[in-house]
């Protein structure tokens, strides 16, 4: 099945590496104009070049902004719209795992996690929905984590912020379905991405850890970023036109919860 996003414009946060970059590449190859958003201007430049290499004819813009702040969300939106026009597809992907002991996680840790993983989703959705509504078409994909459905010990605040993201997804899906706006969540398991490079800078140690994790996953391995991107592309395309308000596990069957 050939999935097309021709004529669509996508804004992808956390777009300079990992899942965000893979999604940007998939969307651009499918014909979308893509805005990559990240705090790191250096990696953004490399990401923009990578997307152009995959899709030489695509319109691609890199926007440096910190979506953990209201001003950053506004800058991300304004930069994308200024370069590409109104946003048809929003992928709220910025974030990283932040789990630890409950008694040692400070208010600052909780606030930072919710700023990046909850308020960024709220603020960016608020910015893009009016144009989607006017057009009668839109897609919002919230990238969450399968641990939100079955939180483990030591997983706060991440599993709490991700669970909030599930509630936001379901509520927005119901509120804006009549406007042609579909809102879904992708629940990520262990997928090869930049956050694991940051956590395990040593290649050998990371490979060993990944192999150990893979043996615990029903499909027998960790996921690849392009596999996640394929799920996002399906939801963003017309092939996913009757899917809204769901949280789909992209974790190789690891989650004990549907």
KACORHU-V861364 format. One record per residue. N is the residue number from 0. RES is the residue in one letter. D_CENTER is the distance of its C-alpha to the mean C-alpha in Angstrom with 1 decimal. Layout:
BEGIN
n=N res=RES d_center=D_CENTER
n=N res=RES d_center=D_CENTER
END
This chain:
BEGIN
n=0 res=X d_center=23.2
n=1 res=X d_center=22.2
n=2 res=X d_center=19.0
n=3 res=X d_center=19.3
n=4 res=X d_center=17.3
n=5 res=X d_center=20.4
n=6 res=X d_center=20.9
n=7 res=X d_center=17.4
n=8 res=X d_center=15.5
n=9 res=X d_center=11.8
n=10 res=X d_center=10.1
n=11 res=X d_center=7.0
n=12 res=X d_center=6.7
n=13 res=X d_center=7.1
n=14 res=X d_center=8.4
n=15 res=X d_center=11.6
n=16 res=X d_center=11.1
n=17 res=X d_center=10.0
n=18 res=X d_center=7.0
n=19 res=X d_center=6.1
n=20 res=X d_center=9.9
n=21 res=X d_center=10.4
n=22 res=X d_center=8.4
n=23 res=X d_center=10.3
n=24 res=X d_center=13.4
n=25 res=X d_center=13.2
n=26 res=X d_center=12.9
n=27 res=X d_center=15.6
n=28 res=X d_center=17.8
n=29 res=X d_center=17.6
n=30 res=X d_center=19.0
n=31 res=X d_center=16.4
n=32 res=X d_center=16.8
n=33 res=X d_center=13.7
n=34 res=X d_center=13.1
n=35 res=X d_center=11.5
n=36 res=X d_center=11.1
n=37 res=X d_center=11.9
n=38 res=X d_center=14.8
n=39 res=X d_center=16.5
n=40 res=X d_center=18.6
n=41 res=X d_center=20.1
n=42 res=X d_center=17.0
n=43 res=X d_center=15.9
n=44 res=X d_center=19.2
n=45 res=X d_center=18.9
n=46 res=X d_center=15.5
n=47 res=X d_center=17.0
n=48 res=X d_center=20.0
n=49 res=X d_center=18.1
n=50 res=X d_center=16.5
n=51 res=X d_center=20.0
n=52 res=X d_center=21.6
n=53 res=X d_center=19.7
n=54 res=X d_center=20.3
n=55 res=X d_center=23.3
n=56 res=X d_center=23.8
n=57 res=X d_center=20.3
n=58 res=X d_center=19.9
n=59 res=X d_center=17.5
n=60 res=X d_center=17.4
n=61 res=X d_center=16.1
n=62 res=X d_center=15.9
n=63 res=X d_center=16.4
n=64 res=X d_center=15.5
n=65 res=X d_center=14.8
n=66 res=X d_center=12.5
n=67 res=X d_center=14.0
n=68 res=X d_center=17.1
n=69 res=X d_center=18.2
n=70 res=X d_center=19.7
n=71 res=X d_center=16.7
n=72 res=X d_center=14.7
n=73 res=X d_center=17.8
n=74 res=X d_center=18.1
n=75 res=X d_center=14.7
n=76 res=X d_center=15.5
n=77 res=X d_center=19.1
n=78 res=X d_center=18.6
n=79 res=X d_center=16.4
n=80 res=X d_center=18.8
n=81 res=X d_center=21.8
n=82 res=X d_center=21.1
n=83 res=X d_center=19.7
n=84 res=X d_center=20.6
n=85 res=X d_center=19.0
n=86 res=X d_center=15.3
n=87 res=X d_center=15.1
n=88 res=X d_center=11.4
n=89 res=X d_center=8.7
n=90 res=X d_center=5.0
n=91 res=X d_center=4.3
n=92 res=X d_center=2.3
n=93 res=X d_center=6.1
n=94 res=X d_center=8.1
n=95 res=X d_center=10.6
n=96 res=X d_center=13.1
n=97 res=X d_center=16.0
n=98 res=X d_center=18.5
n=99 res=X d_center=22.3
n=100 res=X d_center=25.5
n=101 res=X d_center=25.8
n=102 res=X d_center=29.0
n=103 res=X d_center=27.8
n=104 res=X d_center=24.5
n=105 res=X d_center=25.6
n=106 res=X d_center=24.8
n=107 res=X d_center=23.2
n=108 res=X d_center=20.8
n=109 res=X d_center=19.9
n=110 res=X d_center=19.7
n=111 res=X d_center=17.5
n=112 res=X d_center=15.0
n=113 res=X d_center=15.1
n=114 res=X d_center=15.1
n=115 res=X d_center=11.7
n=116 res=X d_center=10.0
n=117 res=X d_center=12.3
n=118 res=X d_center=14.1
n=119 res=X d_center=11.4
n=120 res=X d_center=9.9
n=121 res=X d_center=13.6
n=122 res=X d_center=14.7
n=123 res=X d_center=12.4
n=124 res=X d_center=13.0
n=125 res=X d_center=16.6
n=126 res=X d_center=16.7
n=127 res=X d_center=15.5
n=128 res=X d_center=17.1
n=129 res=X d_center=20.7
n=130 res=X d_center=20.4
n=131 res=X d_center=18.6
n=132 res=X d_center=21.4
n=133 res=X d_center=24.1
n=134 res=X d_center=23.0
n=135 res=X d_center=22.7
n=136 res=X d_center=19.5
n=137 res=X d_center=15.8
n=138 res=X d_center=12.5
n=139 res=X d_center=9.7
n=140 res=X d_center=6.8
n=141 res=X d_center=5.6
n=142 res=X d_center=3.8
n=143 res=X d_center=7.3
n=144 res=X d_center=10.1
n=145 res=X d_center=13.2
n=146 res=X d_center=15.4
n=147 res=X d_center=14.9
n=148 res=X d_center=17.2
n=149 res=X d_center=19.7
n=150 res=X d_center=19.6
n=151 res=X d_center=21.8
n=152 res=X d_center=24.2
n=153 res=X d_center=23.0
n=154 res=X d_center=19.3
n=155 res=X d_center=19.5
n=156 res=X d_center=18.0
n=157 res=X d_center=14.6
n=158 res=X d_center=15.5
n=159 res=X d_center=16.9
n=160 res=X d_center=14.0
n=161 res=X d_center=11.7
n=162 res=X d_center=14.7
n=163 res=X d_center=14.9
n=164 res=X d_center=11.4
n=165 res=X d_center=13.0
n=166 res=X d_center=16.0
n=167 res=X d_center=14.3
n=168 res=X d_center=12.7
n=169 res=X d_center=16.2
n=170 res=X d_center=18.1
n=171 res=X d_center=16.5
n=172 res=X d_center=16.7
n=173 res=X d_center=20.4
n=174 res=X d_center=21.1
n=175 res=X d_center=19.9
n=176 res=X d_center=20.6
n=177 res=X d_center=24.0
n=178 res=X d_center=22.5
n=179 res=X d_center=20.7
n=180 res=X d_center=17.2
n=181 res=X d_center=15.2
n=182 res=X d_center=12.5
n=183 res=X d_center=10.9
n=184 res=X d_center=8.7
n=185 res=X d_center=7.8
n=186 res=X d_center=9.6
n=187 res=X d_center=9.3
n=188 res=X d_center=12.8
n=189 res=X d_center=14.2
n=190 res=X d_center=12.8
n=191 res=X d_center=14.3
n=192 res=X d_center=12.1
n=193 res=X d_center=13.2
n=194 res=X d_center=13.1
n=195 res=X d_center=16.0
n=196 res=X d_center=17.7
n=197 res=X d_center=17.9
n=198 res=X d_center=19.1
n=199 res=X d_center=21.6
n=200 res=X d_center=22.8
n=201 res=X d_center=25.6
n=202 res=X d_center=24.9
n=203 res=X d_center=27.4
n=204 res=X d_center=26.3
n=205 res=X d_center=22.7
n=206 res=X d_center=24.0
n=207 res=X d_center=26.3
n=208 res=X d_center=23.6
n=209 res=X d_center=21.3
n=210 res=X d_center=24.4
n=211 res=X d_center=25.3
n=212 res=X d_center=22.0
n=213 res=X d_center=22.2
n=214 res=X d_center=25.6
n=215 res=X d_center=24.3
n=216 res=X d_center=21.8
n=217 res=X d_center=23.6
n=218 res=X d_center=22.7
n=219 res=X d_center=24.1
n=220 res=X d_center=21.4
n=221 res=X d_center=17.9
n=222 res=X d_center=15.2
n=223 res=X d_center=14.4
n=224 res=X d_center=11.3
n=225 res=X d_center=12.9
n=226 res=X d_center=13.2
n=227 res=X d_center=9.6
n=228 res=X d_center=9.4
n=229 res=X d_center=12.5
n=230 res=X d_center=11.2
n=231 res=X d_center=8.6
n=232 res=X d_center=11.7
n=233 res=X d_center=13.9
n=234 res=X d_center=12.3
n=235 res=X d_center=12.2
n=236 res=X d_center=15.8
n=237 res=X d_center=19.1
n=238 res=X d_center=19.2
n=239 res=X d_center=16.9
n=240 res=X d_center=19.1
n=241 res=X d_center=20.4
n=242 res=X d_center=17.3
n=243 res=X d_center=16.1
n=244 res=X d_center=15.8
n=245 res=X d_center=14.8
n=246 res=X d_center=12.7
n=247 res=X d_center=12.8
n=248 res=X d_center=13.2
n=249 res=X d_center=12.1
n=250 res=X d_center=14.5
n=251 res=X d_center=17.7
n=252 res=X d_center=19.5
n=253 res=X d_center=19.3
n=254 res=X d_center=18.6
n=255 res=X d_center=22.0
n=256 res=X d_center=20.6
n=257 res=X d_center=19.8
END
